[in-house]
Amino acid sequence: MAILVLTNENEETVFTLDNETSIIGRKADCDIILRDKQVSKYHAKVLKDGPQYRIEDMESRNGTCVNGKRIKRVLLREGDRIKLAETVLLVYHVNEMQQTAKRIRRDSLK
């Protein structure tokens, strides 16, 4: 299962991508609610596309970028950095368990 990780100054919030489509925005009916005035009410959506996920901008006012490039739609890959407007940064991970295993392998190589 894929996740998005939002990192703020003092905390991380993990959003699990459980649905076929997850809407990101400010409105209370979004699947991932972000309380930032720069983020549109319905800013972007993440869709399951076979075994992968893709993100699509929902014609937001301030745009969606993946790895520094403004996008309309793109397939997500492990570690992609998703920027909404100017202030919100999410990081895409294919699987939370895989992330833990990668950290353990990296640490054991030191």
Gaussian input, Z-matrix of N, CA and C with variables (Angstrom, degrees):
# hf/3-21g

backbone

0 1
 N
 C     1     B1
 C     2     B2     1     A1
 N     3     B3     2     A2     1     D1
 C     4     B4     3     A3     2     D2
 C     5     B5     4     A4     3     D3
 N     6     B6     5     A5     4     D4
 C     7     B7     6     A6     5     D5
 C     8     B8     7     A7     6     D6
 N     9     B9     8     A8     7     D7
 C    10    B10     9     A9     8     D8
 C    11    B11    10    A10     9     D9
 N    12    B12    11    A11    10    D10
 C    13    B13    12    A12    11    D11
 C    14    B14    13    A13    12    D12
 N    15    B15    14    A14    13    D13
 C    16    B16    15    A15    14    D14
 C    17    B17    16    A16    15    D15
 N    18    B18    17    A17    16    D16
 C    19    B19    18    A18    17    D17
 C    20    B20    19    A19    18    D18
 N    21    B21    20    A20    19    D19
 C    22    B22    21    A21    20    D20
 C    23    B23    22    A22    21    D21
 N    24    B24    23    A23    22    D22
 C    25    B25    24    A24    23    D23
 C    26    B26    25    A25    24    D24
 N    27    B27    26    A26    25    D25
 C    28    B28    27    A27    26    D26
 C    29    B29    28    A28    27    D27
 N    30    B30    29    A29    28    D28
 C    31    B31    30    A30    29    D29
 C    32    B32    31    A31    30    D30
 N    33    B33    32    A32    31    D31
 C    34    B34    33    A33    32    D32
 C    35    B35    34    A34    33    D33
 N    36    B36    35    A35    34    D34
 C    37    B37    36    A36    35    D35
 C    38    B38    37    A37    36    D36
 N    39    B39    38    A38    37    D37
 C    40    B40    39    A39    38    D38
 C    41    B41    40    A40    39    D39
 N    42    B42    41    A41    40    D40
 C    43    B43    42    A42    41    D41
 C    44    B44    43    A43    42    D42
 N    45    B45    44    A44    43    D43
 C    46    B46    45    A45    44    D44
 C    47    B47    46    A46    45    D45
 N    48    B48    47    A47    46    D46
 C    49    B49    48    A48    47    D47
 C    50    B50    49    A49    48    D48
 N    51    B51    50    A50    49    D49
 C    52    B52    51    A51    50    D50
 C    53    B53    52    A52    51    D51
 N    54    B54    53    A53    52    D52
 C    55    B55    54    A54    53    D53
 C    56    B56    55    A55    54    D54
 N    57    B57    56    A56    55    D55
 C    58    B58    57    A57    56    D56
 C    59    B59    58    A58    57    D57
 N    60    B60    59    A59    58    D58
 C    61    B61    60    A60    59    D59
 C    62    B62    61    A61    60    D60
 N    63    B63    62    A62    61    D61
 C    64    B64    63    A63    62    D62
 C    65    B65    64    A64    63    D63
 N    66    B66    65    A65    64    D64
 C    67    B67    66    A66    65    D65
 C    68    B68    67    A67    66    D66
 N    69    B69    68    A68    67    D67
 C    70    B70    69    A69    68    D68
 C    71    B71    70    A70    69    D69
 N    72    B72    71    A71    70    D70
 C    73    B73    72    A72    71    D71
 C    74    B74    73    A73    72    D72
 N    75    B75    74    A74    73    D73
 C    76    B76    75    A75    74    D74
 C    77    B77    76    A76    75    D75
 N    78    B78    77    A77    76    D76
 C    79    B79    78    A78    77    D77
 C    80    B80    79    A79    78    D78
 N    81    B81    80    A80    79    D79
 C    82    B82    81    A81    80    D80
 C    83    B83    82    A82    81    D81
 N    84    B84    83    A83    82    D82
 C    85    B85    84    A84    83    D83
 C    86    B86    85    A85    84    D84
 N    87    B87    86    A86    85    D85
 C    88    B88    87    A87    86    D86
 C    89    B89    88    A88    87    D87
 N    90    B90    89    A89    88    D88
 C    91    B91    90    A90    89    D89
 C    92    B92    91    A91    90    D90
 N    93    B93    92    A92    91    D91
 C    94    B94    93    A93    92    D92
 C    95    B95    94    A94    93    D93
 N    96    B96    95    A95    94    D94
 C    97    B97    96    A96    95    D95
 C    98    B98    97    A97    96    D96
 N    99    B99    98    A98    97    D97
 C   100   B100    99    A99    98    D98
 C   101   B101   100   A100    99    D99
 N   102   B102   101   A101   100   D100
 C   103   B103   102   A102   101   D101
 C   104   B104   103   A103   102   D102
 N   105   B105   104   A104   103   D103
 C   106   B106   105   A105   104   D104
 C   107   B107   106   A106   105   D105
 N   108   B108   107   A107   106   D106
 C   109   B109   108   A108   107   D107
 C   110   B110   109   A109   108   D108
 N   111   B111   110   A110   109   D109
 C   112   B112   111   A111   110   D110
 C   113   B113   112   A112   111   D111
 N   114   B114   113   A113   112   D112
 C   115   B115   114   A114   113   D113
 C   116   B116   115   A115   114   D114
 N   117   B117   116   A116   115   D115
 C   118   B118   117   A117   116   D116
 C   119   B119   118   A118   117   D117
 N   120   B120   119   A119   118   D118
 C   121   B121   120   A120   119   D119
 C   122   B122   121   A121   120   D120
 N   123   B123   122   A122   121   D121
 C   124   B124   123   A123   122   D122
 C   125   B125   124   A124   123   D123
 N   126   B126   125   A125   124   D124
 C   127   B127   126   A126   125   D125
 C   128   B128   127   A127   126   D126
 N   129   B129   128   A128   127   D127
 C   130   B130   129   A129   128   D128
 C   131   B131   130   A130   129   D129
 N   132   B132   131   A131   130   D130
 C   133   B133   132   A132   131   D131
 C   134   B134   133   A133   132   D132
 N   135   B135   134   A134   133   D133
 C   136   B136   135   A135   134   D134
 C   137   B137   136   A136   135   D135
 N   138   B138   137   A137   136   D136
 C   139   B139   138   A138   137   D137
 C   140   B140   139   A139   138   D138
 N   141   B141   140   A140   139   D139
 C   142   B142   141   A141   140   D140
 C   143   B143   142   A142   141   D141
 N   144   B144   143   A143   142   D142
 C   145   B145   144   A144   143   D143
 C   146   B146   145   A145   144   D144
 N   147   B147   146   A146   145   D145
 C   148   B148   147   A147   146   D146
 C   149   B149   148   A148   147   D147
 N   150   B150   149   A149   148   D148
 C   151   B151   150   A150   149   D149
 C   152   B152   151   A151   150   D150
 N   153   B153   152   A152   151   D151
 C   154   B154   153   A153   152   D152
 C   155   B155   154   A154   153   D153
 N   156   B156   155   A155   154   D154
 C   157   B157   156   A156   155   D155
 C   158   B158   157   A157   156   D156
 N   159   B159   158   A158   157   D157
 C   160   B160   159   A159   158   D158
 C   161   B161   160   A160   159   D159
 N   162   B162   161   A161   160   D160
 C   163   B163   162   A162   161   D161
 C   164   B164   163   A163   162   D162
 N   165   B165   164   A164   163   D163
 C   166   B166   165   A165   164   D164
 C   167   B167   166   A166   165   D165
 N   168   B168   167   A167   166   D166
 C   169   B169   168   A168   167   D167
 C   170   B170   169   A169   168   D168
 N   171   B171   170   A170   169   D169
 C   172   B172   171   A171   170   D170
 C   173   B173   172   A172   171   D171
 N   174   B174   173   A173   172   D172
 C   175   B175   174   A174   173   D173
 C   176   B176   175   A175   174   D174
 N   177   B177   176   A176   175   D175
 C   178   B178   177   A177   176   D176
 C   179   B179   178   A178   177   D177
 N   180   B180   179   A179   178   D178
 C   181   B181   180   A180   179   D179
 C   182   B182   181   A181   180   D180
 N   183   B183   182   A182   181   D181
 C   184   B184   183   A183   182   D182
 C   185   B185   184   A184   183   D183
 N   186   B186   185   A185   184   D184
 C   187   B187   186   A186   185   D185
 C   188   B188   187   A187   186   D186
 N   189   B189   188   A188   187   D187
 C   190   B190   189   A189   188   D188
 C   191   B191   190   A190   189   D189
 N   192   B192   191   A191   190   D190
 C   193   B193   192   A192   191   D191
 C   194   B194   193   A193   192   D192
 N   195   B195   194   A194   193   D193
 C   196   B196   195   A195   194   D194
 C   197   B197   196   A196   195   D195
 N   198   B198   197   A197   196   D196
 C   199   B199   198   A198   197   D197
 C   200   B200   199   A199   198   D198
 N   201   B201   200   A200   199   D199
 C   202   B202   201   A201   200   D200
 C   203   B203   202   A202   201   D201
 N   204   B204   203   A203   202   D202
 C   205   B205   204   A204   203   D203
 C   206   B206   205   A205   204   D204
 N   207   B207   206   A206   205   D205
 C   208   B208   207   A207   206   D206
 C   209   B209   208   A208   207   D207
 N   210   B210   209   A209   208   D208
 C   211   B211   210   A210   209   D209
 C   212   B212   211   A211   210   D210
 N   213   B213   212   A212   211   D211
 C   214   B214   213   A213   212   D212
 C   215   B215   214   A214   213   D213
 N   216   B216   215   A215   214   D214
 C   217   B217   216   A216   215   D215
 C   218   B218   217   A217   216   D216
 N   219   B219   218   A218   217   D217
 C   220   B220   219   A219   218   D218
 C   221   B221   220   A220   219   D219
 N   222   B222   221   A221   220   D220
 C   223   B223   222   A222   221   D221
 C   224   B224   223   A223   222   D222
 N   225   B225   224   A224   223   D223
 C   226   B226   225   A225   224   D224
 C   227   B227   226   A226   225   D225
 N   228   B228   227   A227   226   D226
 C   229   B229   228   A228   227   D227
 C   230   B230   229   A229   228   D228
 N   231   B231   230   A230   229   D229
 C   232   B232   231   A231   230   D230
 C   233   B233   232   A232   231   D231
 N   234   B234   233   A233   232   D232
 C   235   B235   234   A234   233   D233
 C   236   B236   235   A235   234   D234
 N   237   B237   236   A236   235   D235
 C   238   B238   237   A237   236   D236
 C   239   B239   238   A238   237   D237
 N   240   B240   239   A239   238   D238
 C   241   B241   240   A240   239   D239
 C   242   B242   241   A241   240   D240
 N   243   B243   242   A242   241   D241
 C   244   B244   243   A243   242   D242
 C   245   B245   244   A244   243   D243
 N   246   B246   245   A245   244   D244
 C   247   B247   246   A246   245   D245
 C   248   B248   247   A247   246   D246
 N   249   B249   248   A248   247   D247
 C   250   B250   249   A249   248   D248
 C   251   B251   250   A250   249   D249
 N   252   B252   251   A251   250   D250
 C   253   B253   252   A252   251   D251
 C   254   B254   253   A253   252   D252
 N   255   B255   254   A254   253   D253
 C   256   B256   255   A255   254   D254
 C   257   B257   256   A256   255   D255
 N   258   B258   257   A257   256   D256
 C   259   B259   258   A258   257   D257
 C   260   B260   259   A259   258   D258
 N   261   B261   260   A260   259   D259
 C   262   B262   261   A261   260   D260
 C   263   B263   262   A262   261   D261
 N   264   B264   263   A263   262   D262
 C   265   B265   264   A264   263   D263
 C   266   B266   265   A265   264   D264
 N   267   B267   266   A266   265   D265
 C   268   B268   267   A267   266   D266
 C   269   B269   268   A268   267   D267
 N   270   B270   269   A269   268   D268
 C   271   B271   270   A270   269   D269
 C   272   B272   271   A271   270   D270
 N   273   B273   272   A272   271   D271
 C   274   B274   273   A273   272   D272
 C   275   B275   274   A274   273   D273
 N   276   B276   275   A275   274   D274
 C   277   B277   276   A276   275   D275
 C   278   B278   277   A277   276   D276
 N   279   B279   278   A278   277   D277
 C   280   B280   279   A279   278   D278
 C   281   B281   280   A280   279   D279
 N   282   B282   281   A281   280   D280
 C   283   B283   282   A282   281   D281
 C   284   B284   283   A283   282   D282
 N   285   B285   284   A284   283   D283
 C   286   B286   285   A285   284   D284
 C   287   B287   286   A286   285   D285
 N   288   B288   287   A287   286   D286
 C   289   B289   288   A288   287   D287
 C   290   B290   289   A289   288   D288
 N   291   B291   290   A290   289   D289
 C   292   B292   291   A291   290   D290
 C   293   B293   292   A292   291   D291
 N   294   B294   293   A293   292   D292
 C   295   B295   294   A294   293   D293
 C   296   B296   295   A295   294   D294
 N   297   B297   296   A296   295   D295
 C   298   B298   297   A297   296   D296
 C   299   B299   298   A298   297   D297
 N   300   B300   299   A299   298   D298
 C   301   B301   300   A300   299   D299
 C   302   B302   301   A301   300   D300
 N   303   B303   302   A302   301   D301
 C   304   B304   303   A303   302   D302
 C   305   B305   304   A304   303   D303
 N   306   B306   305   A305   304   D304
 C   307   B307   306   A306   305   D305
 C   308   B308   307   A307   306   D306
 N   309   B309   308   A308   307   D307
 C   310   B310   309   A309   308   D308
 C   311   B311   310   A310   309   D309
 N   312   B312   311   A311   310   D310
 C   313   B313   312   A312   311   D311
 C   314   B314   313   A313   312   D312
 N   315   B315   314   A314   313   D313
 C   316   B316   315   A315   314   D314
 C   317   B317   316   A316   315   D315
 N   318   B318   317   A317   316   D316
 C   319   B319   318   A318   317   D317
 C   320   B320   319   A319   318   D318
 N   321   B321   320   A320   319   D319
 C   322   B322   321   A321   320   D320
 C   323   B323   322   A322   321   D321
 N   324   B324   323   A323   322   D322
 C   325   B325   324   A324   323   D323
 C   326   B326   325   A325   324   D324
 N   327   B327   326   A326   325   D325
 C   328   B328   327   A327   326   D326
 C   329   B329   328   A328   327   D327

   B1=1.4519
   B2=1.5240
   B3=1.2966
   B4=1.4595
   B5=1.5253
   B6=1.3223
   B7=1.4592
   B8=1.5224
   B9=1.3351
   B10=1.4557
   B11=1.5225
   B12=1.3250
   B13=1.4599
   B14=1.5231
   B15=1.3310
   B16=1.4595
   B17=1.5178
   B18=1.3218
   B19=1.4580
   B20=1.5170
   B21=1.3208
   B22=1.4620
   B23=1.5164
   B24=1.3128
   B25=1.4610
   B26=1.5244
   B27=1.3393
   B28=1.4553
   B29=1.5243
   B30=1.3297
   B31=1.4527
   B32=1.5206
   B33=1.3182
   B34=1.4617
   B35=1.5135
   B36=1.3213
   B37=1.4609
   B38=1.5180
   B39=1.3295
   B40=1.4604
   B41=1.5226
   B42=1.3186
   B43=1.4613
   B44=1.5232
   B45=1.3129
   B46=1.4586
   B47=1.5197
   B48=1.3044
   B49=1.4620
   B50=1.5348
   B51=1.3370
   B52=1.4646
   B53=1.5201
   B54=1.3179
   B55=1.4681
   B56=1.5258
   B57=1.3150
   B58=1.4658
   B59=1.5280
   B60=1.3426
   B61=1.4650
   B62=1.5212
   B63=1.3158
   B64=1.4624
   B65=1.5189
   B66=1.3245
   B67=1.4666
   B68=1.5299
   B69=1.3393
   B70=1.4687
   B71=1.5194
   B72=1.3356
   B73=1.4620
   B74=1.5162
   B75=1.3380
   B76=1.4637
   B77=1.5300
   B78=1.3252
   B79=1.4716
   B80=1.5251
   B81=1.3200
   B82=1.4619
   B83=1.5286
   B84=1.3301
   B85=1.4610
   B86=1.5318
   B87=1.3263
   B88=1.4653
   B89=1.5280
   B90=1.3171
   B91=1.4639
   B92=1.5223
   B93=1.3244
   B94=1.4660
   B95=1.5187
   B96=1.3317
   B97=1.4659
   B98=1.5265
   B99=1.3245
   B100=1.4591
   B101=1.5211
   B102=1.2940
   B103=1.4592
   B104=1.5259
   B105=1.3070
   B106=1.4606
   B107=1.5238
   B108=1.3207
   B109=1.4662
   B110=1.5262
   B111=1.3244
   B112=1.4625
   B113=1.5362
   B114=1.3360
   B115=1.4604
   B116=1.5265
   B117=1.3259
   B118=1.4698
   B119=1.5275
   B120=1.3261
   B121=1.4683
   B122=1.5184
   B123=1.3202
   B124=1.4601
   B125=1.5197
   B126=1.3175
   B127=1.4629
   B128=1.5293
   B129=1.3303
   B130=1.4668
   B131=1.5225
   B132=1.3328
   B133=1.4624
   B134=1.5122
   B135=1.3388
   B136=1.4574
   B137=1.5167
   B138=1.3327
   B139=1.4620
   B140=1.5222
   B141=1.3201
   B142=1.4613
   B143=1.5244
   B144=1.3202
   B145=1.4635
   B146=1.5301
   B147=1.3320
   B148=1.4648
   B149=1.5108
   B150=1.3377
   B151=1.4679
   B152=1.5275
   B153=1.3210
   B154=1.4567
   B155=1.5301
   B156=1.3453
   B157=1.4552
   B158=1.5146
   B159=1.3227
   B160=1.4594
   B161=1.5231
   B162=1.3057
   B163=1.4588
   B164=1.5209
   B165=1.3230
   B166=1.4632
   B167=1.5209
   B168=1.3156
   B169=1.4579
   B170=1.5298
   B171=1.3225
   B172=1.4628
   B173=1.5315
   B174=1.3370
   B175=1.4590
   B176=1.5265
   B177=1.3215
   B178=1.4649
   B179=1.5232
   B180=1.2948
   B181=1.4630
   B182=1.5250
   B183=1.3440
   B184=1.4590
   B185=1.5197
   B186=1.3144
   B187=1.4539
   B188=1.5161
   B189=1.3356
   B190=1.4558
   B191=1.5179
   B192=1.3259
   B193=1.4567
   B194=1.5251
   B195=1.3142
   B196=1.4564
   B197=1.5208
   B198=1.3215
   B199=1.4729
   B200=1.5283
   B201=1.3290
   B202=1.4554
   B203=1.5130
   B204=1.3353
   B205=1.4720
   B206=1.5190
   B207=1.3266
   B208=1.4628
   B209=1.5301
   B210=1.3203
   B211=1.4647
   B212=1.5274
   B213=1.3072
   B214=1.4684
   B215=1.5276
   B216=1.3524
   B217=1.4669
   B218=1.5248
   B219=1.3483
   B220=1.4584
   B221=1.5323
   B222=1.3538
   B223=1.4601
   B224=1.5199
   B225=1.3168
   B226=1.4580
   B227=1.5233
   B228=1.3367
   B229=1.4626
   B230=1.5226
   B231=1.2994
   B232=1.4640
   B233=1.5269
   B234=1.3349
   B235=1.4599
   B236=1.5164
   B237=1.3334
   B238=1.4630
   B239=1.5244
   B240=1.3293
   B241=1.4737
   B242=1.5239
   B243=1.3174
   B244=1.4651
   B245=1.5216
   B246=1.3241
   B247=1.4619
   B248=1.5248
   B249=1.3184
   B250=1.4560
   B251=1.5121
   B252=1.3210
   B253=1.4635
   B254=1.5309
   B255=1.3054
   B256=1.4635
   B257=1.5171
   B258=1.3344
   B259=1.4566
   B260=1.5203
   B261=1.3128
   B262=1.4636
   B263=1.5200
   B264=1.3214
   B265=1.4520
   B266=1.5240
   B267=1.3210
   B268=1.4574
   B269=1.5253
   B270=1.3173
   B271=1.4570
   B272=1.5217
   B273=1.3309
   B274=1.4655
   B275=1.5253
   B276=1.3221
   B277=1.4569
   B278=1.5133
   B279=1.3105
   B280=1.4533
   B281=1.5179
   B282=1.3212
   B283=1.4471
   B284=1.5199
   B285=1.3143
   B286=1.4593
   B287=1.5258
   B288=1.3245
   B289=1.4643
   B290=1.5295
   B291=1.3329
   B292=1.4607
   B293=1.5198
   B294=1.3317
   B295=1.4574
   B296=1.5159
   B297=1.3310
   B298=1.4599
   B299=1.5204
   B300=1.3340
   B301=1.4667
   B302=1.5237
   B303=1.3335
   B304=1.4629
   B305=1.5193
   B306=1.3495
   B307=1.4605
   B308=1.5324
   B309=1.3355
   B310=1.4614
   B311=1.5226
   B312=1.3391
   B313=1.4522
   B314=1.5305
   B315=1.3371
   B316=1.4608
   B317=1.5213
   B318=1.3420
   B319=1.4644
   B320=1.5307
   B321=1.3330
   B322=1.4678
   B323=1.5246
   B324=1.3188
   B325=1.4618
   B326=1.5288
   B327=1.3061
   B328=1.4810
   B329=1.5015
   A1=109.22
   A2=117.35
   A3=122.69
   A4=110.53
   A5=115.04
   A6=121.66
   A7=110.16
   A8=114.87
   A9=122.73
   A10=106.07
   A11=116.76
   A12=121.23
   A13=108.17
   A14=115.42
   A15=123.30
   A16=107.07
   A17=117.05
   A18=120.90
   A19=109.01
   A20=115.37
   A21=121.98
   A22=107.96
   A23=116.72
   A24=121.02
   A25=112.49
   A26=117.56
   A27=120.13
   A28=114.79
   A29=118.31
   A30=118.38
   A31=112.27
   A32=114.20
   A33=122.06
   A34=107.88
   A35=116.31
   A36=121.27
   A37=107.06
   A38=115.67
   A39=121.15
   A40=108.54
   A41=115.85
   A42=122.42
   A43=107.50
   A44=116.75
   A45=121.71
   A46=108.63
   A47=116.73
   A48=121.62
   A49=108.39
   A50=115.38
   A51=122.54
   A52=113.20
   A53=116.89
   A54=121.43
   A55=111.20
   A56=115.60
   A57=121.03
   A58=110.49
   A59=115.63
   A60=122.37
   A61=108.60
   A62=117.36
   A63=123.26
   A64=108.33
   A65=116.01
   A66=121.62
   A67=108.80
   A68=115.27
   A69=122.65
   A70=108.06
   A71=116.93
   A72=120.34
   A73=112.14
   A74=115.46
   A75=121.74
   A76=113.70
   A77=118.62
   A78=121.75
   A79=111.39
   A80=114.83
   A81=121.52
   A82=112.86
   A83=118.30
   A84=119.67
   A85=113.53
   A86=117.48
   A87=120.52
   A88=109.56
   A89=116.24
   A90=120.88
   A91=111.00
   A92=116.56
   A93=122.85
   A94=106.68
   A95=115.55
   A96=121.52
   A97=108.93
   A98=115.72
   A99=122.25
   A100=108.98
   A101=115.85
   A102=121.22
   A103=110.03
   A104=115.33
   A105=122.18
   A106=107.24
   A107=117.02
   A108=120.84
   A109=113.02
   A110=118.01
   A111=121.38
   A112=111.64
   A113=115.97
   A114=121.37
   A115=108.31
   A116=116.91
   A117=121.39
   A118=110.70
   A119=115.77
   A120=120.52
   A121=110.28
   A122=117.63
   A123=124.61
   A124=105.65
   A125=116.92
   A126=121.85
   A127=112.55
   A128=116.47
   A129=121.20
   A130=109.12
   A131=114.97
   A132=118.32
   A133=108.78
   A134=114.31
   A135=121.99
   A136=106.32
   A137=115.62
   A138=121.20
   A139=110.60
   A140=115.82
   A141=120.42
   A142=107.10
   A143=116.19
   A144=122.10
   A145=106.77
   A146=116.26
   A147=120.70
   A148=108.47
   A149=117.87
   A150=120.06
   A151=113.12
   A152=117.18
   A153=121.85
   A154=110.81
   A155=114.53
   A156=121.60
   A157=108.22
   A158=115.65
   A159=120.13
   A160=108.10
   A161=115.44
   A162=120.95
   A163=108.19
   A164=115.60
   A165=122.08
   A166=108.82
   A167=115.61
   A168=120.79
   A169=108.14
   A170=117.36
   A171=121.30
   A172=110.59
   A173=115.02
   A174=121.85
   A175=111.77
   A176=114.17
   A177=120.65
   A178=109.97
   A179=115.52
   A180=120.57
   A181=111.96
   A182=116.98
   A183=120.10
   A184=114.58
   A185=117.76
   A186=121.48
   A187=116.49
   A188=113.26
   A189=123.51
   A190=107.56
   A191=116.82
   A192=122.00
   A193=109.61
   A194=116.18
   A195=122.29
   A196=106.79
   A197=114.70
   A198=121.72
   A199=111.89
   A200=115.47
   A201=121.05
   A202=116.16
   A203=118.05
   A204=120.56
   A205=109.83
   A206=115.00
   A207=119.61
   A208=109.11
   A209=115.84
   A210=119.93
   A211=111.56
   A212=114.71
   A213=122.34
   A214=107.42
   A215=115.37
   A216=121.82
   A217=107.92
   A218=116.41
   A219=119.94
   A220=109.47
   A221=115.74
   A222=120.64
   A223=108.21
   A224=116.14
   A225=120.67
   A226=110.30
   A227=114.59
   A228=121.74
   A229=108.81
   A230=115.53
   A231=122.30
   A232=111.20
   A233=115.94
   A234=121.43
   A235=115.40
   A236=118.37
   A237=119.91
   A238=110.30
   A239=114.29
   A240=121.18
   A241=107.55
   A242=115.03
   A243=122.53
   A244=108.20
   A245=115.65
   A246=120.16
   A247=108.51
   A248=115.61
   A249=122.24
   A250=107.86
   A251=116.80
   A252=122.48
   A253=107.99
   A254=117.48
   A255=120.75
   A256=113.12
   A257=117.60
   A258=117.62
   A259=115.99
   A260=119.38
   A261=120.48
   A262=110.12
   A263=116.57
   A264=121.83
   A265=109.69
   A266=115.66
   A267=122.62
   A268=107.89
   A269=116.75
   A270=121.01
   A271=107.75
   A272=115.91
   A273=122.71
   A274=109.91
   A275=115.53
   A276=121.15
   A277=108.20
   A278=115.85
   A279=121.18
   A280=110.44
   A281=117.74
   A282=120.37
   A283=108.94
   A284=116.83
   A285=120.89
   A286=110.93
   A287=117.80
   A288=121.46
   A289=110.46
   A290=117.55
   A291=120.59
   A292=110.23
   A293=117.00
   A294=120.39
   A295=110.63
   A296=117.75
   A297=121.44
   A298=109.88
   A299=117.75
   A300=121.73
   A301=111.14
   A302=117.65
   A303=120.74
   A304=110.88
   A305=116.56
   A306=120.21
   A307=110.27
   A308=117.23
   A309=121.05
   A310=110.11
   A311=118.69
   A312=121.65
   A313=111.09
   A314=116.69
   A315=120.29
   A316=110.57
   A317=116.25
   A318=120.54
   A319=111.52
   A320=117.49
   A321=120.05
   A322=111.88
   A323=117.92
   A324=121.47
   A325=112.57
   A326=116.87
   A327=120.69
   A328=111.53
   D1=136.79
   D2=-177.46
   D3=-86.90
   D4=155.62
   D5=178.69
   D6=-136.53
   D7=158.53
   D8=168.02
   D9=-118.02
   D10=136.60
   D11=-179.71
   D12=-116.17
   D13=123.08
   D14=175.99
   D15=-101.42
   D16=123.80
   D17=179.56
   D18=-112.65
   D19=120.90
   D20=173.88
   D21=-104.87
   D22=-173.44
   D23=-177.12
   D24=-53.05
   D25=-48.19
   D26=-172.05
   D27=-118.86
   D28=1.82
   D29=-175.24
   D30=-151.50
   D31=159.72
   D32=173.81
   D33=-115.43
   D34=138.32
   D35=173.95
   D36=-118.91
   D37=129.51
   D38=-179.19
   D39=-105.88
   D40=126.92
   D41=176.53
   D42=-110.54
   D43=120.81
   D44=178.31
   D45=-86.97
   D46=133.18
   D47=179.91
   D48=-88.93
   D49=81.06
   D50=-175.61
   D51=-82.89
   D52=-30.44
   D53=-172.39
   D54=-93.70
   D55=163.43
   D56=173.62
   D57=-62.39
   D58=-34.66
   D59=177.30
   D60=-134.08
   D61=129.66
   D62=176.64
   D63=-120.58
   D64=119.83
   D65=179.77
   D66=-90.62
   D67=134.34
   D68=177.80
   D69=-111.56
   D70=130.53
   D71=178.17
   D72=175.29
   D73=-169.48
   D74=-177.99
   D75=-89.29
   D76=-22.76
   D77=-174.19
   D78=-69.00
   D79=149.37
   D80=-177.40
   D81=-63.84
   D82=-22.94
   D83=-179.11
   D84=-90.71
   D85=6.19
   D86=175.91
   D87=-74.79
   D88=153.61
   D89=176.66
   D90=-72.80
   D91=-37.21
   D92=176.77
   D93=-121.06
   D94=107.67
   D95=-175.78
   D96=-96.30
   D97=124.83
   D98=178.25
   D99=-118.37
   D100=122.59
   D101=-177.03
   D102=-91.78
   D103=76.95
   D104=179.70
   D105=-143.91
   D106=125.12
   D107=-175.58
   D108=-64.71
   D109=-19.58
   D110=178.10
   D111=-76.72
   D112=-20.85
   D113=179.90
   D114=-83.51
   D115=134.39
   D116=179.49
   D117=-69.73
   D118=161.17
   D119=178.45
   D120=-55.55
   D121=-44.30
   D122=173.66
   D123=-127.08
   D124=94.56
   D125=-167.56
   D126=-89.47
   D127=-51.42
   D128=-176.12
   D129=-151.53
   D130=165.03
   D131=174.91
   D132=-135.83
   D133=146.13
   D134=176.50
   D135=-110.61
   D136=126.14
   D137=-176.01
   D138=-119.05
   D139=139.18
   D140=173.43
   D141=-74.04
   D142=129.38
   D143=-176.88
   D144=-129.54
   D145=83.68
   D146=-172.60
   D147=67.38
   D148=-127.95
   D149=178.71
   D150=-83.74
   D151=-4.18
   D152=-177.01
   D153=-111.34
   D154=177.00
   D155=174.65
   D156=-126.52
   D157=150.17
   D158=173.43
   D159=-130.02
   D160=156.07
   D161=177.34
   D162=-116.87
   D163=141.51
   D164=178.26
   D165=-130.48
   D166=133.23
   D167=172.57
   D168=-72.52
   D169=139.06
   D170=-178.54
   D171=-101.89
   D172=47.06
   D173=-178.07
   D174=56.25
   D175=42.34
   D176=-179.74
   D177=-67.87
   D178=154.41
   D179=-178.97
   D180=-68.58
   D181=-39.48
   D182=-174.63
   D183=-104.00
   D184=3.01
   D185=171.54
   D186=81.07
   D187=166.84
   D188=177.77
   D189=-128.51
   D190=132.39
   D191=177.95
   D192=-121.81
   D193=144.00
   D194=172.58
   D195=-123.08
   D196=120.95
   D197=-178.31
   D198=52.94
   D199=41.07
   D200=174.50
   D201=85.89
   D202=-2.47
   D203=-179.74
   D204=-113.22
   D205=130.47
   D206=177.91
   D207=-66.53
   D208=135.22
   D209=-175.05
   D210=-127.72
   D211=159.89
   D212=166.66
   D213=-104.56
   D214=-42.01
   D215=-179.55
   D216=-158.46
   D217=137.90
   D218=178.50
   D219=-158.80
   D220=146.10
   D221=172.29
   D222=-72.69
   D223=139.10
   D224=-179.46
   D225=-91.28
   D226=145.37
   D227=175.91
   D228=-126.13
   D229=157.24
   D230=-179.41
   D231=-46.53
   D232=127.96
   D233=175.78
   D234=83.95
   D235=-0.56
   D236=178.33
   D237=-57.27
   D238=138.70
   D239=180.00
   D240=-103.94
   D241=118.71
   D242=-176.31
   D243=-105.78
   D244=121.33
   D245=179.47
   D246=-112.70
   D247=124.77
   D248=176.89
   D249=-107.22
   D250=125.27
   D251=-175.43
   D252=57.96
   D253=-138.50
   D254=-178.24
   D255=-106.90
   D256=-7.30
   D257=-167.34
   D258=-123.40
   D259=-21.20
   D260=-173.39
   D261=-102.24
   D262=127.47
   D263=178.60
   D264=-123.50
   D265=122.96
   D266=175.53
   D267=-115.81
   D268=147.46
   D269=175.55
   D270=-118.42
   D271=130.91
   D272=-178.04
   D273=-89.87
   D274=132.42
   D275=174.04
   D276=-128.88
   D277=137.10
   D278=-177.45
   D279=-64.43
   D280=-39.13
   D281=-174.17
   D282=-158.48
   D283=129.82
   D284=-179.44
   D285=-61.87
   D286=-38.41
   D287=179.04
   D288=-66.07
   D289=-38.74
   D290=177.72
   D291=-63.65
   D292=-38.99
   D293=179.27
   D294=-61.88
   D295=-42.23
   D296=178.80
   D297=-63.37
   D298=-44.20
   D299=179.38
   D300=-61.96
   D301=-40.68
   D302=178.96
   D303=-62.93
   D304=-41.62
   D305=178.85
   D306=-63.13
   D307=-42.26
   D308=-179.45
   D309=-64.64
   D310=-44.59
   D311=178.94
   D312=-61.79
   D313=-44.30
   D314=179.41
   D315=-61.00
   D316=-44.80
   D317=-178.58
   D318=-64.80
   D319=-35.27
   D320=-178.45
   D321=-72.90
   D322=-19.87
   D323=179.43
   D324=-81.46
   D325=-13.29
   D326=-177.58
   D327=-74.67

